[in-house]
Amino acid sequence: MIYALIALIAEGVVIAALAVIATVALRRNSRLERERGIAWQDSEEAQRDLEAALAGKEALKAENGRLQQELHYAIRERNELEARSTALQEALEAKPTMPAKRVVRKNSTQTTEEEARQAEQAARYNRELDERNRISAENRDKPWLPLHDGE
């Protein structure tokens, strides 16, 4: 009978040990499942973030293309304006200049041939000055255009 009690006690100890092992295994398995669930959620979130980043990258590529096209047009316009400015400057330098004095007309009714010639020269000179002033007004600095080397 004592052997039977010892066998029952040993059997109880084995069963208790197995129960402890099973409890530990179940808890560990439950913790692993939770970690897997969190990892799965993290991977889904990372996938969404990656998709959003790729969409943002495509939007940035489109914006970059548009900005490069605008830059190309601005550079082309700047070159055209520079060529026009150079041509106008050369045209201004080629024109003869007269003194910066405007002729005051007399209040007489008789005009001699010499006075008529001088009046014509003065009128031509005044037209050239007006044209020069108009050209210089058109060639204002444009701060929105990039500068050339040496400017």
C-alpha positions in Angstrom: 0.0 0.0 0.0 2.8 2.3 0.7 4.1 1.7 -2.8 0.7 2.6 -4.1 0.8 5.9 -2.3 4.2 6.6 -3.5 3.1 5.8 -7.1 0.0 8.1 -6.6 2.2 10.9 -5.3 4.7 10.4 -8.1 1.9 10.3 -10.6 0.4 13.6 -9.1 3.9 15.3 -9.3 4.2 14.2 -13.0 0.7 15.5 -13.7 1.4 18.8 -11.9 4.7 19.1 -13.8 2.9 18.4 -17.1 0.3 21.0 -16.2 3.0 23.6 -15.5 4.7 22.8 -18.8 1.4 23.0 -20.7 0.5 26.3 -19.0 3.9 27.8 -19.9 3.7 26.5 -23.5 0.2 27.9 -23.9 1.2 31.3 -22.5 4.3 31.4 -24.8 2.2 30.4 -27.7 -0.3 33.2 -26.9 2.5 35.7 -26.6 3.9 34.6 -30.0 0.5 34.9 -31.6 0.2 38.5 -30.2 3.7 39.3 -31.5 2.7 37.8 -34.9 -0.4 39.9 -35.0 1.5 43.0 -34.2 4.1 42.2 -36.7 1.4 41.6 -39.3 -0.2 44.9 -38.5 3.2 46.6 -38.7 3.9 45.0 -42.1 0.4 46.1 -43.4 1.1 49.6 -42.2 4.6 49.5 -43.7 3.0 48.4 -47.0 0.5 51.3 -46.9 3.4 53.7 -46.1 5.4 52.3 -49.0 2.4 52.7 -51.4 1.9 56.3 -50.2 5.6 57.0 -50.7 5.6 55.6 -54.2 2.5 57.7 -55.1 4.3 60.7 -53.6 7.4 59.9 -55.7 5.3 59.8 -58.9 3.7 63.2 -58.0 7.2 64.6 -57.4 8.4 63.3 -60.8 5.4 65.0 -62.5 6.1 68.2 -60.6 9.8 68.0 -61.5 9.0 67.6 -65.2 6.6 70.5 -65.2 9.2 72.7 -63.4 11.9 71.7 -65.8 9.6 72.6 -68.7 8.9 76.0 -67.2 12.6 76.6 -66.6 13.3 75.7 -70.3 10.7 78.2 -71.4 12.1 80.9 -69.1 15.7 80.3 -70.3 14.5 80.4 -73.9 12.6 83.7 -73.3 15.7 85.1 -71.5 17.9 84.2 -74.5 15.4 85.8 -76.9 15.2 89.0 -74.8 19.0 89.1 -74.5 19.4 88.8 -78.3 16.8 91.5 -78.7 18.5 93.8 -76.2 21.8 93.3 -77.9 20.3 94.1 -81.3 18.6 97.2 -79.9 21.8 98.3 -78.1 23.8 97.9 -81.4 21.1 99.9 -83.2 21.3 102.7 -80.6 25.1 102.8 -80.9 24.9 103.0 -84.7 22.6 106.1 -84.7 24.2 109.5 -84.9 23.8 111.7 -81.9 23.3 115.4 -81.6 23.6 117.8 -78.7 20.9 117.3 -76.1 19.4 120.7 -76.8 15.9 121.1 -78.1 15.2 123.9 -80.5 12.8 126.7 -79.3 10.7 127.9 -82.1 10.3 131.6 -82.7 7.0 133.3 -82.9 7.6 134.7 -86.4 5.6 133.9 -89.4 8.5 133.9 -91.8 10.8 130.9 -91.7 14.0 130.8 -93.6 15.3 127.7 -95.3 18.1 127.4 -92.7 15.6 127.6 -89.8 13.4 125.0 -91.5 16.4 122.6 -91.9 17.4 123.2 -88.3 13.8 122.5 -87.2 13.7 119.3 -89.2 17.0 118.2 -87.6 15.7 119.0 -84.2 12.5 117.1 -84.8 14.5 114.1 -86.1 16.8 114.3 -83.1 13.8 114.5 -80.7 12.3 111.5 -82.4 15.6 109.6 -81.9 15.7 110.6 -78.2 12.1 109.5 -77.7 12.9 106.2 -79.4 16.0 105.7 -77.3 14.0 106.5 -74.1 11.3 104.0 -75.2 13.9 101.3 -75.8 15.7 101.9 -72.5 12.3 101.8 -70.7 11.6 98.4 -72.4 14.9 97.0 -71.3 14.3 97.2 -67.6 15.9 94.7 -65.2 13.8 91.6 -64.8 14.6 90.1 -61.3 12.5 87.0 -62.1 15.0 86.0 -64.8 18.3 84.3 -63.7 21.5 86.3 -64.1 24.2 85.5 -66.6 27.8 85.1 -65.6 29.4 88.4 -65.0 26.1 90.3 -64.3 
